[in-house]
Every structure is written in C-alpha cells, then in structure tokens.
Amino acid sequence: MIDLILQYKKAKKSMERDKAKMDDPLKIEIANQIIADMDYAIRWMKTGEQPDAYSRAVESKSAYSRRALLDLEIFPCLDITPTADRIISDNRKRAVMQVIQHLTERQLTCFLLHTAHMRSMQEIADELGIAKSTVQEHLDNAEKKIKNIAVNIQLEA
C-alpha cells in the first residue's frame, strides 16, 4: 500500500507542476479537481477509512493517525510474520506503535522504505522527489526520536 500512496503523491506533485504552466481556466479547473481527487484517495489509503465519513471533530490529524496506527492492517508494509522462535509480544507491539506515532509522516515513510523495504537513500529520494541529503536528515531525525522514546518505554526483553 505504501508504494501506491507514494505513486499517488508523485503523480499529484507532477499534476501540480503541470497546472502551474497552464493558461486555460477550464484546464486549470480540471487539474484542480484531479489534484483534489488524488489528495482524497491518498488520505483514504493512509487512514484506511473514507475521509468524509466522520464529523470534523473526529477528522483531526491526530485522531486519524492514532486510529490508523492502531490497526496493523493499514500498514501492509509491516507484513512481519513472527517465526516460532521469535514471537512478538503485545507489549512490544504497543511499544512499536507508540514510537511510530511520534514520527512525522515523512520520517515514517523514509524509515519504513529504508528499513522494511531495504531501499537505498537514493532510491527513496528518487521515489519521493526529494534530495538524498533530505532523506538522510529524515532518517537521522527518526532514529533520534526512536532512541529518545525507547528510553522511556519499558520494552520486553
């Protein structure tokens, strides 16, 4: 799913660049609608729920983030099947989810692409349309946050 979200984000940025070059008001209006539809689809894929299905109060970013992060099915990229000799306890799962909740969207994307999908920083930079140094910065910041939070969480040995 994360690959699909990244493809939509890349296409949305491309459409925004193309729209900036347009003169015809009708074409601009159509481009705006396409961009809005892509944004809507991205939000739906990220949360796993229809964006307009809840009232404004529940639709806040933190409420959506917490709801999405607590449902592991929304993160198919974390498709980790424990082996018999490495069972993941509920406490450890909660600790991981608590750490993930403190990362920004970009930090989480870079971190998952790098660690779970084994992509290089250059591959991530190309995919997200950002500089390799920016990917490195997001990874460094994510690592710092993870270390700081992990110190305060009692992980099961």
Accessible surface in RSA format (square Angstrom, percent):
REM  Atomic radii and reference values for relative SASA: ProtOr
REM  Chains: A
REM  Algorithm: Lee & Richards
REM  Probe-radius: 1.40
REM  Slices: 20
REM RES _ NUM      All-atoms   Total-Side   Main-Chain    Non-polar    All polar
REM                ABS   REL    ABS   REL    ABS   REL    ABS   REL    ABS   REL
RES MET A   1   101.31  52.5  65.39  43.3  35.93  85.5  71.19  60.5  30.12  39.9
RES ILE A   2    21.30  12.1  19.41  14.5   1.88   4.5  20.27  14.6   1.03   2.8
RES ASP A   3    54.44  38.1  54.22  54.0   0.21   0.5  21.58  50.8  32.85  32.8
RES LEU A   4    77.18  43.0  74.76  53.5   2.42   6.1  75.70  53.2   1.48   4.0
RES ILE A   5    18.54  10.5  18.54  13.8   0.00   0.0  18.54  13.3   0.00   0.0
RES LEU A   6     2.26   1.3   1.12   0.8   1.14   2.9   1.12   0.8   1.14   3.1
RES GLN A   7   103.92  58.1  97.92  71.6   6.00  14.3  28.87  61.5  75.05  56.9
RES TYR A   8    74.80  34.9  73.64  41.9   1.16   3.0  28.76  21.6  46.04  56.7
RES LYS A   9    39.71  19.4  38.40  23.6   1.31   3.1  30.43  27.4   9.28   9.9
RES LYS A  10   106.10  51.8 101.46  62.3   4.64  11.0  65.88  59.3  40.22  42.8
RES ALA A  11    41.38  38.0  32.01  49.4   9.36  21.3  38.46  54.2   2.92   7.7
RES LYS A  12    45.03  22.0  45.03  27.6   0.00   0.0  10.30   9.3  34.73  37.0
RES LYS A  13    76.07  37.1  74.74  45.9   1.32   3.2  59.12  53.2  16.95  18.1
RES SER A  14    43.28  36.6  42.91  57.3   0.36   0.8  15.58  33.2  27.69  38.8
RES MET A  15    42.52  22.0  40.79  27.0   1.72   4.1  40.98  34.8   1.54   2.0
RES GLU A  16    69.55  39.9  63.58  48.1   5.97  14.2  25.47  49.3  44.08  36.0
RES ARG A  17   141.25  59.3 135.52  69.1   5.73  13.6  68.64  93.8  72.61  44.0
RES ASP A  18    65.31  45.7  62.01  61.7   3.30   7.8  13.85  32.6  51.46  51.3
RES LYS A  19    61.41  30.0  58.34  35.8   3.07   7.3  20.34  18.3  41.07  43.7
RES ALA A  20    86.43  79.5  47.44  73.2  38.99  88.7  57.49  81.0  28.95  76.7
RES LYS A  21   161.24  78.7 133.01  81.6  28.22  67.2  94.05  84.7  67.19  71.6
RES MET A  22    56.92  29.5  37.82  25.0  19.11  45.5  43.74  37.2  13.18  17.5
RES ASP A  23   130.58  91.5 103.48 103.0  27.10  64.1  45.00 105.9  85.58  85.4
RES ASP A  24    59.15  41.4  53.06  52.8   6.09  14.4  24.01  56.5  35.14  35.0
RES PRO A  25   103.32  75.3  96.65  88.1   6.66  24.2  99.00  81.7   4.32  26.8
RES LEU A  26   112.43  62.6 108.42  77.6   4.01  10.1 110.90  77.9   1.53   4.1
RES LYS A  27   120.62  58.8 118.39  72.6   2.23   5.3  62.49  56.2  58.13  61.9
RES ILE A  28    53.70  30.6  53.70  40.0   0.00   0.0  53.70  38.7   0.00   0.0
RES GLU A  29   116.12  66.7 112.17  84.9   3.95   9.4  37.63  72.8  78.49  64.1
RES ILE A  30    91.58  52.1  89.07  66.4   2.50   6.0  91.57  65.9   0.01   0.0
RES ALA A  31     1.97   1.8   0.75   1.1   1.23   2.8   1.71   2.4   0.27   0.7
RES ASN A  32    63.83  44.0  58.15  56.2   5.68  13.7  23.23  55.9  40.61  39.2
RES GLN A  33   103.17  57.7 100.45  73.4   2.72   6.5  42.79  91.1  60.38  45.8
RES ILE A  34    63.90  36.4  63.06  47.0   0.84   2.0  63.84  46.0   0.06   0.2
RES ILE A  35    20.81  11.8  20.81  15.5   0.00   0.0  20.81  15.0   0.00   0.0
RES ALA A  36    52.30  48.1  41.76  64.4  10.54  24.0  48.36  68.1   3.94  10.4
RES ASP A  37    78.56  55.0  73.41  73.1   5.15  12.2  26.75  63.0  51.81  51.7
RES MET A  38    35.90  18.6  34.86  23.1   1.03   2.5  35.85  30.5   0.04   0.1
RES ASP A  39    49.69  34.8  49.69  49.5   0.00   0.0   5.44  12.8  44.25  44.1
RES TYR A  40    55.80  26.1  55.80  31.7   0.00   0.0  50.01  37.6   5.79   7.1
RES ALA A  41    27.24  25.0  24.20  37.3   3.04   6.9  27.11  38.2   0.13   0.3
RES ILE A  42     7.95   4.5   7.95   5.9   0.00   0.0   7.95   5.7   0.00   0.0
RES ARG A  43    95.09  39.9  94.18  48.0   0.91   2.2  51.23  70.0  43.86  26.6
RES TRP A  44   107.98  43.3 107.75  52.2   0.23   0.5  93.18  49.7  14.81  24.0
RES MET A  45    27.41  14.2  21.01  13.9   6.40  15.2  21.99  18.7   5.41   7.2
RES LYS A  46    65.85  32.1  54.97  33.7  10.88  25.9  39.12  35.2  26.73  28.5
RES THR A  47    16.87  12.0  16.60  16.8   0.27   0.6  16.41  22.0   0.46   0.7
RES GLY A  48    44.90  55.4   0.00   N/A  44.90  55.4  17.83  48.9  27.07  60.6
RES GLU A  49    46.02  26.4  42.02  31.8   4.00   9.5  24.14  46.7  21.89  17.9
RES GLN A  50    80.50  45.0  76.25  55.7   4.24  10.1   6.37  13.6  74.13  56.2
RES PRO A  51     2.96   2.2   2.28   2.1   0.68   2.5   2.96   2.4   0.00   0.0
RES ASP A  52    99.06  69.4  73.86  73.5  25.20  59.6  27.90  65.7  71.16  71.0
RES ALA A  53    65.63  60.3  27.12  41.8  38.52  87.6  37.86  53.3  27.78  73.6
RES TYR A  54    69.41  32.4  54.05  30.8  15.36  40.0  40.45  30.4  28.97  35.7
RES SER A  55    71.53  60.4  52.79  70.5  18.74  43.2  55.74 118.7  15.79  22.1
RES ARG A  56   200.83  84.3 186.50  95.1  14.32  34.1  78.36 107.1 122.46  74.2
RES ALA A  57    88.58  81.4  58.35  90.1  30.22  68.7  71.43 100.6  17.15  45.4
RES VAL A  58    65.37  43.0  61.68  55.8   3.69   8.9  64.49  56.0   0.87   2.4
RES GLU A  59    33.06  19.0  20.29  15.4  12.77  30.4   9.70  18.8  23.36  19.1
RES SER A  60    51.82  43.8  40.96  54.7  10.86  25.0  45.23  96.3   6.58   9.2
RES LYS A  61   150.39  73.4 137.46  84.3  12.92  30.8  99.37  89.4  51.01  54.3
RES SER A  62    59.23  50.0  51.79  69.1   7.44  17.1  36.01  76.7  23.22  32.5
RES ALA A  63    35.14  32.3  24.18  37.3  10.96  24.9  30.65  43.2   4.49  11.9
RES TYR A  64    24.99  11.7  23.97  13.6   1.02   2.7  24.90  18.7   0.10   0.1
RES SER A  65    41.63  35.2  35.87  47.9   5.76  13.3  25.25  53.8  16.38  22.9
RES ARG A  66   135.36  56.8 135.36  69.0   0.00   0.0  42.31  57.8  93.05  56.4
RES ARG A  67   100.81  42.3  91.30  46.5   9.51  22.6  30.87  42.2  69.94  42.4
RES ALA A  68     7.57   7.0   7.38  11.4   0.18   0.4   7.39  10.4   0.17   0.5
RES LEU A  69    12.33   6.9  12.33   8.8   0.00   0.0  12.33   8.7   0.00   0.0
RES LEU A  70   125.45  69.9  98.22  70.3  27.23  68.5  98.99  69.5  26.47  71.2
RES ASP A  71    64.30  45.0  59.81  59.5   4.49  10.6  20.27  47.7  44.03  43.9
RES LEU A  72    83.63  46.6  74.35  53.2   9.28  23.3  74.56  52.4   9.08  24.4
RES GLU A  73   155.95  89.5 131.24  99.3  24.71  58.8  52.11 100.8 103.84  84.8
RES ILE A  74    27.74  15.8  15.57  11.6  12.17  29.3  21.38  15.4   6.35  17.2
RES PHE A  75    28.07  14.0  25.64  15.9   2.43   6.3  26.20  15.9   1.87   5.4
RES PRO A  76    59.11  43.1  45.16  41.2  13.95  50.7  53.64  44.3   5.47  34.0
RES CYS A  77    20.50  15.5   2.29   2.6  18.21  42.8   7.94  20.1  12.56  13.5
RES LEU A  78    36.82  20.5  23.51  16.8  13.31  33.5  23.85  16.8  12.96  34.9
RES ASP A  79   123.71  86.7  93.50  93.1  30.22  71.4  26.29  61.9  97.42  97.2
RES ILE A  80   107.08  60.9  83.63  62.3  23.45  56.5  87.52  63.0  19.56  53.1
RES THR A  81   114.00  81.1  93.39  94.7  20.61  49.1  70.61  94.8  43.39  65.6
RES PRO A  82    56.11  40.9  35.90  32.7  20.22  73.5  40.35  33.3  15.76  97.9
RES THR A  83    80.39  57.2  73.07  74.1   7.32  17.4  75.12 100.9   5.27   8.0
RES ALA A  84   101.90  93.7  69.75 107.6  32.15  73.1  76.07 107.1  25.82  68.4
RES ASP A  85   134.60  94.3  93.74  93.3  40.85  96.6  50.86 119.7  83.73  83.5
RES ARG A  86   166.87  70.1 162.79  83.0   4.09   9.7  54.88  75.0 111.99  67.9
RES ILE A  87   129.47  73.7 102.73  76.5  26.74  64.4 102.73  74.0  26.74  72.6
RES ILE A  88    38.16  21.7  30.51  22.7   7.65  18.4  30.95  22.3   7.21  19.6
RES SER A  89    27.49  23.2  19.10  25.5   8.40  19.3  26.18  55.8   1.31   1.8
RES ASP A  90    91.39  64.0  85.45  85.1   5.93  14.0  18.51  43.6  72.88  72.7
RES ASN A  91    80.58  55.6  73.47  71.0   7.11  17.1  12.69  30.5  67.89  65.6
RES ARG A  92    83.84  35.2  83.68  42.7   0.16   0.4  20.08  27.4  63.76  38.6
RES LYS A  93    80.88  39.5  77.20  47.4   3.69   8.8  35.51  32.0  45.37  48.3
RES ARG A  94   147.57  62.0 141.76  72.3   5.82  13.8  76.63 104.7  70.94  43.0
RES ALA A  95     4.72   4.3   2.33   3.6   2.39   5.4   4.41   6.2   0.31   0.8
RES VAL A  96    70.50  46.4  68.16  61.7   2.34   5.6  70.50  61.3   0.00   0.0
RES MET A  97    14.43   7.5  14.42   9.5   0.01   0.0  12.81  10.9   1.63   2.2
RES GLN A  98    82.10  45.9  79.93  58.4   2.17   5.2  17.44  37.1  64.66  49.0
RES VAL A  99    17.04  11.2  17.04  15.4   0.00   0.0  17.04  14.8   0.00   0.0
RES ILE A 100    11.89   6.8  10.79   8.0   1.09   2.6  10.79   7.8   1.09   3.0
RES GLN A 101    59.57  33.3  32.87  24.0  26.70  63.6   9.52  20.3  50.05  38.0
RES HIS A 102    93.88  51.3  79.84  55.5  14.04  35.9  54.70  56.4  39.18  45.6
RES LEU A 103    16.12   9.0   0.54   0.4  15.58  39.2   1.06   0.7  15.06  40.5
RES THR A 104    64.73  46.0  58.42  59.2   6.31  15.0  62.03  83.3   2.70   4.1
RES GLU A 105    60.60  34.8  51.23  38.8   9.37  22.3  34.98  67.7  25.62  20.9
RES ARG A 106    61.46  25.8  59.61  30.4   1.84   4.4  21.69  29.6  39.77  24.1
RES GLN A 107    12.22   6.8  12.22   8.9   0.00   0.0   0.30   0.6  11.92   9.0
RES LEU A 108    22.65  12.6  22.65  16.2   0.00   0.0  22.65  15.9   0.00   0.0
RES THR A 109    12.26   8.7  11.93  12.1   0.33   0.8   1.76   2.4  10.50  15.9
RES CYS A 110     0.00   0.0   0.00   0.0   0.00   0.0   0.00   0.0   0.00   0.0
RES PHE A 111    55.29  27.7  55.29  34.2   0.00   0.0  55.29  33.5   0.00   0.0
RES LEU A 112     6.06   3.4   6.06   4.3   0.00   0.0   6.06   4.3   0.00   0.0
RES LEU A 113     0.00   0.0   0.00   0.0   0.00   0.0   0.00   0.0   0.00   0.0
RES HIS A 114    65.43  35.8  60.35  41.9   5.08  13.0  32.78  33.8  32.65  38.0
RES THR A 115    65.51  46.6  46.78  47.4  18.73  44.6  47.86  64.3  17.65  26.7
RES ALA A 116    47.78  43.9  12.10  18.7  35.67  81.1  21.75  30.6  26.03  69.0
RES HIS A 117    63.90  34.9  41.74  29.0  22.16  56.7  29.89  30.8  34.01  39.6
RES MET A 118   157.62  81.6 129.88  86.0  27.74  66.1 117.63 100.0  39.99  53.0
RES ARG A 119    56.97  23.9  54.74  27.9   2.23   5.3  14.10  19.3  42.88  26.0
RES SER A 120    52.99  44.8  45.02  60.1   7.97  18.3  46.92  99.9   6.07   8.5
RES MET A 121    50.05  25.9  46.93  31.1   3.12   7.4  46.67  39.7   3.38   4.5
RES GLN A 122    84.14  47.1  83.64  61.1   0.50   1.2  44.70  95.1  39.44  29.9
RES GLU A 123    91.57  52.6  86.32  65.3   5.25  12.5  34.18  66.1  57.40  46.9
RES ILE A 124     0.00   0.0   0.00   0.0   0.00   0.0   0.00   0.0   0.00   0.0
RES ALA A 125     1.66   1.5   0.91   1.4   0.75   1.7   0.96   1.3   0.71   1.9
RES ASP A 126    86.79  60.8  73.54  73.2  13.25  31.3  32.66  76.9  54.14  54.0
RES GLU A 127    41.46  23.8  38.64  29.2   2.82   6.7   2.72   5.3  38.74  31.6
RES LEU A 128    13.05   7.3   4.49   3.2   8.57  21.5   8.91   6.3   4.14  11.1
RES GLY A 129    60.23  74.3   0.00   N/A  60.23  74.3  32.47  89.1  27.76  62.2
RES ILE A 130    40.07  22.8  21.52  16.0  18.55  44.7  30.77  22.2   9.30  25.2
RES ALA A 131    57.09  52.5  41.41  63.9  15.68  35.7  51.35  72.3   5.73  15.2
RES LYS A 132   102.85  50.2  98.15  60.2   4.70  11.2  44.13  39.7  58.73  62.6
RES SER A 133    82.63  69.8  69.71  93.0  12.92  29.8  53.78 114.5  28.85  40.4
RES THR A 134    46.19  32.9  44.87  45.5   1.32   3.2  24.79  33.3  21.40  32.3
RES VAL A 135     0.00   0.0   0.00   0.0   0.00   0.0   0.00   0.0   0.00   0.0
RES GLN A 136    66.45  37.2  66.45  48.6   0.00   0.0  33.10  70.4  33.36  25.3
RES GLU A 137   103.98  59.7  99.84  75.5   4.15   9.9  26.88  52.0  77.11  63.0
RES HIS A 138    36.29  19.8  36.29  25.2   0.00   0.0  28.61  29.5   7.68   8.9
RES LEU A 139    17.27   9.6  15.06  10.8   2.21   5.6  15.34  10.8   1.93   5.2
RES ASP A 140    57.45  40.2  55.10  54.8   2.35   5.5  14.83  34.9  42.62  42.5
RES ASN A 141    50.34  34.7  48.94  47.3   1.39   3.4   8.51  20.5  41.83  40.4
RES ALA A 142     0.00   0.0   0.00   0.0   0.00   0.0   0.00   0.0   0.00   0.0
RES GLU A 143    86.33  49.6  86.05  65.1   0.28   0.7  23.54  45.5  62.79  51.3
RES LYS A 144   129.38  63.1 126.58  77.7   2.80   6.7  81.63  73.5  47.76  50.9
RES LYS A 145    67.11  32.7  65.43  40.1   1.67   4.0  51.57  46.4  15.53  16.5
RES ILE A 146    40.15  22.9  40.15  29.9   0.00   0.0  40.15  28.9   0.00   0.0
RES LYS A 147   124.71  60.8 120.99  74.2   3.72   8.9  81.37  73.2  43.34  46.2
RES ASN A 148    99.35  68.5  95.24  92.0   4.11   9.9  24.00  57.8  75.35  72.8
RES ILE A 149    25.38  14.4  24.38  18.2   1.00   2.4  25.38  18.3   0.00   0.0
RES ALA A 150    33.25  30.6  25.26  39.0   7.98  18.2  25.88  36.4   7.36  19.5
RES VAL A 151   121.15  79.7  94.64  85.7  26.51  63.9 102.70  89.2  18.45  50.0
RES ASN A 152   123.34  85.1  91.51  88.4  31.84  76.7  30.19  72.7  93.15  90.0
RES ILE A 153    25.52  14.5  15.69  11.7   9.82  23.7  18.81  13.5   6.70  18.2
RES GLN A 154   165.84  92.7 144.03 105.3  21.81  51.9  62.15 132.3 103.69  78.6
RES LEU A 155    83.28  46.4  56.46  40.4  26.82  67.4  57.48  40.4  25.80  69.4
RES GLU A 156    82.33  47.3  70.54  53.4  11.79  28.1  38.51  74.5  43.81  35.8
RES ALA A 157   138.37 127.2  71.64 110.5  66.74 151.8 104.32 146.9  34.05  90.2
END  Absolute sums over single chains surface
CHAIN  1 A    10415.3       8924.0       1491.2       5942.9       4472.4
END  Absolute sums over all chains
TOTAL         10415.3       8924.0       1491.2       5942.9       4472.4
